Amino acid sequence: MRAFLYLWVILLFVGCKAKQYDVSIPPKGYSSNTTLKIAYATGSLKLIENDYPLPANITEHKDLVYKSVDSLALKLSLYHSKDIKKNAPLLIFVHGGAWKKGKKEDYWHYLISYAQKGYITATVQYRLSGQAKYPAQLQDVDDAIVYLKQQASKYHINKHKIALIGGSAGAHLVMMSAYTNSHKILNNNQESAQVQAVVNIYGPSDLTTEKAINDASVKSLFGKTYTEAPDLYKNASPIFQVSEKAPPTLSFHGTLDELVPVEQSDRLHQKLMDIGVPTQYHKLKGWPHTMDIAVKVNEYCQFHMDRFFEKYIPKTP
C-alpha cells in the first residue's frame, strides 16, 4: 500500500510538472513589475540565450546590401537549413528599439529557431531616427521585402508566402508595411511589398494617443510634435491604415507593459475583427514589454506563431 501511494505521488508530481511546462498555455505572470524584477534578480526568471554560434546545420547569408541611401549601405541577413531542397515560406524579422537603436541581430533566437523549423528567415537593418526621419524606416522595410522577392529564386524563397514579424517599434513598422501595401495596385512588371501575414509583438498601433504624442522617441521619429503635424502622426498609425484587405494578424501583448500600453493591441484586435480581417490576439496577464525574452513566454509565442504560419503561409503546397 505504501509503495502504491509513493508511486501515485510521483505520477502526480510528474503530471503537475508536465502541465506547468505546457507551452500552449500562457505562462503565469507577475503581480507587478517590481515582483518581476525580483524574480529576475534572484534567477527564477529564465531568459532566452541570444548569443550562441551559428548551428552547423544552418546556412547564413550575412550582410547582403539591399539598398544604399544617403551614403549608407543598408543590409539584411538570411538563414535556412543546409539541406533545404525546395522553396519555403519567408519570415522577415524587424527589430525594435524605439526606432532609435537596436540591430538586426537582436532576433537571433527567432531567426535560428525558425530556420531549423524549415523556413527561410531574414532580418532587416533600417535607418534609425537619428539617421533619418519617418517615413524613411517604413520605406526601408518595404524595399527590403521587394529585394527579397527579387532574389527569391537564389535563396529558396516562396515569394507568395511571406510573413512580417516585429517587436515594439519593429512591430509598428511591420504593421505599417503590411497594412499600407495591402491595398496598393501595381503594374504587372513591378514587384510589390505585399505580404500574406503579420505578427505584432507588443507594438504601438496608435501614435495619436496622449502617451504616444508626449513620448520622446515618437517625437524623435517624426522630428515634429503632434501639434505641428497631427496628420503625420495619424497616417503613421497602423490602426488607421487597416482595411478589409489587410493580411491576417497575430498579436502578443503583456498587461504589465509600461512602454506600450496593452490597450494599443486591444483596440487593434477589435478594429480588425470589426472589418473582418483574420486576427488572433494573445493578451498575457502579468508580463511586461519585451516579455518574449523570457524562456516560457518565448516558447508560448513560438507555439502560437507556428500554428499561425501553418495556417496562412503553410510549408506544404
N, C-alpha and C positions, 0 to 999 in steps of 0.2 A: 504493500500500500504506500509506504514511504517513497519507494522508488518511482511509483506511478505519479505521485504528487510532484516529485522532483522533476520528472520528465515534462509534466504539464506546465510547471513554472518556466522551464527552459523554452518550451514551444511558445508560451505566451509572450515571453521576452523577445524572442526572435520575431514573432508576429508584429509586436509593437515597433521593433526596430525597422522592419520592412515597411510598415505603414509610415513611419517617421520619414523615411527617405523616398517615398513615392513622389517622383518628380512631376507628376501630373497635377499634384495638389499644391496650392500656394503655400510656400514655407511660412512658418509662424514669424510674424514681425515683432516689433518692439513698441513699448508704450510711448516712447518719446525718443527724440534724437540724442538725449542725454544717456538713456539706458543703452542705446545702440553704441555710442562712443565707449561706454564702459565695457560692453561686450567685445568690442574691437581691441581695447587696451588690455583686456585680460586674456585674449587669444581664443575666446569662444566663438567669435565670428570669423569664419574662414573665408579668405579671399582667393579668387582665381589666380593662377600663375600666368603671367603675361610676358614672361621674359625667359623663354627657352629656345633652343636651337631649332632650325627647320628640320622637321622629321625626314627620315631617309626616303620615305615613300611619296613625298610631295615635291613637285616641280615649282620653282619660283621664277617668275619673270619680273625682275626688280627694276623699279625706277624708269619705267617707259615714259618718255615725254609725249604727252598727248596734246600739248598746246604751249605756245610761247607767247607771252604778252607782257608788255612793259619791261622788257629785258629779263623777264622771269620765266624759267622753264618749269612748267607745272607737270608733275609726274604722277603715275599710278603704278601699282604693283598687282600682279596676277598670281594665283595659286591654283593648282589642280593636281590630282593624283597622277603619278608617273605611269600608271597602267591604263589611263583613260583611252578608250577606243572609239568613242563616238561623241558627237556634240552634246553638251549638257547645259542645263539652265545656269544662268549667271546671277550671282548675288553681289551687288555693289554696296560696299560699306562706306559711310561718310562720317568722319569723326566729329565730336563735339569740342567744347572749349570756349563757349560764349562768343563764337565767331572770331575771337582774338588770339587764340592759342590752340594747342593740340597738334597732333601729327597723324599721318595716315597709318602709322604702325600701331596706333592706340588700340585697334581692334584685332590684334594678332591672334588672340584666343579664338574669336569667331572665325577669322579667316582660315586658320588651320583646321579647326573642328569641321567646318562645312566643306573644305576641300577633301577631307578624309571621308566625308559622307557622300562624295560623288558629284559635288557641284564645282563650277568654276567660281572662284571668289576674287574680288577686286577691291582695292582700297584707294581712295582718291585724295590727292592734295588739292586744296583750293586756296585762293587768295584770302588772307585774314584781313580783318577790318582795319588793321594798322597799315596794310599794303594797298587796299582799295576798298571803296565803299560799295554797299549794296546797290545794284543787283550783280556786282561782279562775281560774288560767291555762287549765286544761282546759275549764272552763265557758265561758270567753270564746271559745275556738276553736269549741266546739260551737254556741254562739249565733251566731257569725259564719256558720257553714255553714247554719244554719236561716234566717237573714236572707237570705242569697244565694239560697236555694231559693225563699223567699217573693217575692223580687224577680226571679225568673228571666225572666219574660216581658218585663220592662222592659230587661234588659241582655243579651238574646240568649243566655241560658244554657240549655243542655240539662241540667236538674237530675237526670237519670238517668245522667249521665256526668260524674262529679266525681272528681278525684284530689287528695290532700293531699300536699304536699311540704315538708319541713323539714330544716334542718341543725342538728346538735348539740342544744341544748335545744329548738329548734323541731322537730327530728325526734322527740324524746321526746314532745312534745305531739301531733304529728300521728299517731304510732303509738298513743298512748293513746286519742285520739279515734276513730280508725278501728277499733281493736280492741274498745273498750268499747261502742261503738254498734252493732257488727255483730250482736250477739245481742239487742238490745233490741226489744221488741214494743210498738208504739204504737197508739193509736186511729186509725181511718181519717182523722179530721179533723185529725190532728197531723202537722206536718212533722218529719221525723227529721233527725238529723245523720249518717246513714249515707252512706258514700261507696263508690266502686267500685274504688279503687286507692290505694296509699300509697307514697311514696318516702322512704326513710330515708337521709339523708346523714350519716354518722358520728355517729349518735345513741346515747345510752345506753339500753339496753333493760332493764338490771337495776340498780336502785338499792339492792340489798341486799348488794352485794359490799363487801369491806373498803375498797377505794379509794373507792367511792361514799359509804359511810356516814361516811367521815372527810373528805369534801370540804366545804369551807366553803360553796360555792354550793348544794349539796344541802341542807345543814343550814338555810341561809337560806330555801330554797324552802319547807321544811316548818315552820320555826320550832320544831322539836323534834329531838332527837337520835334515833338509831336505837334506843338503849336505852329511851327514853321512849315511842316509838311504832313498834315494828317492823312492825305491820300496815299502817301508813300508808305506809312505805317499800315494802313488798311490793305493796300494792294500786296503787301509783303506778308500778310497773314493767311496761312493755309485755309483757315475756316471760311474765309471769304472767297476762296478760289475753287472750292469744291463744286462740282457739277455732277449730274447723273452719270456722266461718262468717266468719272474718277475710278481708278483701279481699286480693287479690294484692299482694305487697310486693316492691319493688325496693330493694336496699341497696348503698351505696358506703362503703368504709372503707379508710383507709390503714394500712399496717403500722407506720409511724413515729408514729402518733397517741399522744402522751403525755398528752393530756387525757382522752380516752375510749378505753380500750384496745380494740384490734381484736377481742379475744375477745368483746366485747359483741355485735358483729354476727355473729361466728362462731356463737355459741350461739343467737342469734335465728333465723338461717337454718336451723340444724339442727332447732330446735323446729318451725318452720313446715313443713319437709319431713316431720318425723315425724307431724304430724297432717293432712298432705295439703293444706296451703294453698299455692297457686302462689307460688313465691319465686324471685327472681333475685338473685344476690349477686356484686358486683364488688369483689374484695379487691386493692387497688392496692399493689404492693410498692414500698417506698421513698418513700411520701408521708405527710405529717403531717395533723393536724387542719386544717380549713379549706382542704384541698388543692384544692378546686374554684375557688379564686380564681386559680389558675394557668391560663393560657390553654389549654394542652394537656389538662389534666385536665378543665376545664370543657367543652371540645369533646367529650371522651370520654364524660363523663357525659350531655351532651345527646344524643349519638348513641344511647346505650342507653335514655335516657328516651323519646326519640322512638318507638322501637320498642315499648317497654313501653306507652306511651299508645295507640299504634295497635292494639295487641292487646287492651287491656282497656277503653279508652274511645275507640273509633275516631271520627274526624270524619265518616266516611260512615255512613249509616243501617245 
